[in-house]
Amino acid sequence: MPGLFVTATGTDVGKTFVACALIRALRARGTAVDAFKPVLSGYVGPEDNDAALLLEALGQPLSGLDRMSPLRFSAPLAPPSAARAEGKTIEARVLGSLCGARLAQSGKALLVIEGAGGVMSPIAEGTTNLDLIRSLKLPALLVSGSYLGAVSHTLTALAALSIRRLPVAAIVVSQSAGDHPDASEVTSALAEFAPGIAVLHAPRAPSWDAAALAERLVKDLALV
């Protein structure tokens, strides 16, 4: 039951975009893959959300929404705050159990678990994405943007992961929208400051092929 936790340096830098591209690339090479986004905030309907995009990448219908994202909240806030706005609570124990159960059900397929927000963003009461990654003992795929300041944010996230001794499978620099530094500059800087970790560049385009990322992960995670 191999797993990979997709996290990021912050919110709206391209986690779902990268996760979906990776899923499509893995499917194209015949590698068994599944996905799980346990917590989804800002939910307004079954079609326009990250869970729907993950289902589409897997080639699965929207009827699988409950299985993909069992904890859904309407407020566009950090998950614990979004839950509290509805009079609910996300307990770390429950969240961990949901992820553990899906890992057990995935068999030999790679389960791509997508977090919420950045590495240090709250995802349950008193719990950050970093805490969840540690409890699941999964390697992280770290997604960064190419905006001004992205290098500092990415190195800070790497430091947080390193302190917990959590492996980083790769870093993906997802091209930020708007007038920002060239993503190749950010990619080169990160490669210099993070030796030993693969750093890839993802143009923000629907046609981006994550084959190189998929190939590396298949090798590093010993997938078939």
N, C-alpha and C positions, 0 to 999 in steps of 0.2 A: 504494500500500500504506500507507494512513493507519493510525496507531496511537495509542493512549492508554494511559498507565501509571497504574493505580489503586494509590495508596499511601496511607499513613495516618500519624497522629501516634503510633501505638503498636499494640499487639496487641489484638484483640477489640473494636474500636470500630465495626465495621460495614462493612469494605471489601467483603466478598462480598455483603452485603445491598444495598449501593448499586450495585455492579457488575451484579448480577442485575436490579435495578429499571431500570437504564439500558438493559441489553440488551433487556428486554421493551418498553420505551418506544420504542427505536429500531426494533425489529421491527414494532411497531404502526403506525409512520409509514412503513413500507416502506423503511427504510434498511438496507442490507446490513451485517451485523455478525457478528463471530466473537469467540471468547475463548480465552485461553491463561493457565493458571496453571502455569508451568514447574516450580515446586518446591512440594511439599506435604508437610508434616510432621504428625505426629499421625494418620497414616493407619491405620485399623483395618479398613476394608472398603470395597467399591465404592459403598455407598449413602449413608452418613452422613459427608459431607465437603464441603468447598468446591467441589471439582471437579464433584461430582455436582450441586450446586446450579447451577453455571454451565451445565452441560449441559442441565439442566431448563429454565433460562431461554431457552436457544437452541432448545429443542424437539428436542434430540438425545438418543439413547439412551445408557445407561451403557456400551455397548460402545465408546464414544469416549473412555473414561477415559485410555487410554494416550496418545492424541493430545493430550488436554487437559492432563494432568499427567504427563509422562514420568518425572519424578524424585520418587518417593514414599518416605517414610520413616515408620516407626511411632512413634518417640519424639516426644512433644509438646514439642519443643525448637526453637530457632533452627535453620534448615536445615543449616548446617555441622556443628553439634553432633549433630543427629539422624543425619546421614550417618556421622559418625565413630563413633557408637554401633553402627553396622552394619558398621564396618570399611571404609567408603567415603569418597570425597572429592568435593565439588562444586567443580569448577574453573571459575573465572570465564570462561575462554575457551570452555568447553563450553556453559555457560549462555547466554552471549552468542550463540553460534552457533545454539542452539536457538531463541532468540527471533528472531534475524535470519531464519532459515529460515521460521518461521511468518509473519513479516511479508511475506516475499517470496511466500508461498503465498496470502496473503489477497486479493491482487488489489485491487479497488476497495473491498472491505469494510473497515470499521473494525475493527481487531484490538484488543480490550480485553485488555491484559496486566495480571494482578493479581500484585502482589508478595507478600512474606511479612513480616508484622510492620510496623514503622514505617519511616519514611524512612531512619533511620540503623541499622536492624536488619541484622545480617549475613545475606546470602542465599547467599554462596559463600565459599570460603576467601579471606580478605583483602579481601572485597568486600561493600559494603552495597547496599541498594536504591538509594540515591542514585547510587552508582557505576554500577549497571546502567542506570538511567534516563539518565544522562549518555552512556554508551556507545551507547545505542540512539537518542539524540537525539529523545526523545519528550516531548510535553507531559504534565504530571502532573495527575491528578484527586486532590486531597488530601481524605481523609475524616478527620473529627474526631468525637469524642464530645461530650457536653454535660456531662460530669462536672466537678466543681470542679477547676480547674487546666487545663481543656481549652484555654482561650484562650492561656495561656502556652505549652503544648505545641504548639499550632498555629502560633503566631507563630515559635517556635523552628524548626519544620519548614520554614516559609516562608523563614526566614533561610538555612537550609542550602541550599534549592533556589535561592535568589537568588544566593548566593555562587558556585554553579556555573553561573549564568545559564540556569537551566532554566525554561521557561514553565509557569505553572500555569493550566490551563484553567478550573478552578473549585474552590471549597471546598464540601464537603457536611458539614453538622453532623448526624450521626446520633444521634438521641435515645438517651442511655444508659439502661439499665435501672436501676430502683431510685430512691432518693430523691436526686435531683441537681438542680442549678439548672435553671430553665426553659430549654429549648433556644433559645427566641426571644431570651433574654438573651445567650447565647453567640453566636448568629448576628449580633445587632446589634453586639456588641463587635468581632467579627472584621471586619464590614463597615467599622467605623470605623478599625480599625488596618491593614486591608489594602485601601486604596482601589484601584479599578481591577480587582479580582478579584471575580467573582460569588460570592456566598455564599448557599447554599441550605440549607433545613432539611428533614431527612428524619425524619418520625415513625417510630418503630420499630414498624411495623405492616405485615403482608403486603399490605395494600391500597394502600401508598404508590405514587403514580403519579409517575414521574420524567420526565413529558412535558416540563416546563419545562427540565429539565437537558438532555434529548435535543435539544430545539429549539435551545438555545444552542450546544451542541457541533456540531450539524449546520451551523450558521451559521459558527461560529468556525473549525472545521476544514475548511470548504468541502466537506462531504460531500453526496452526492446521495441 
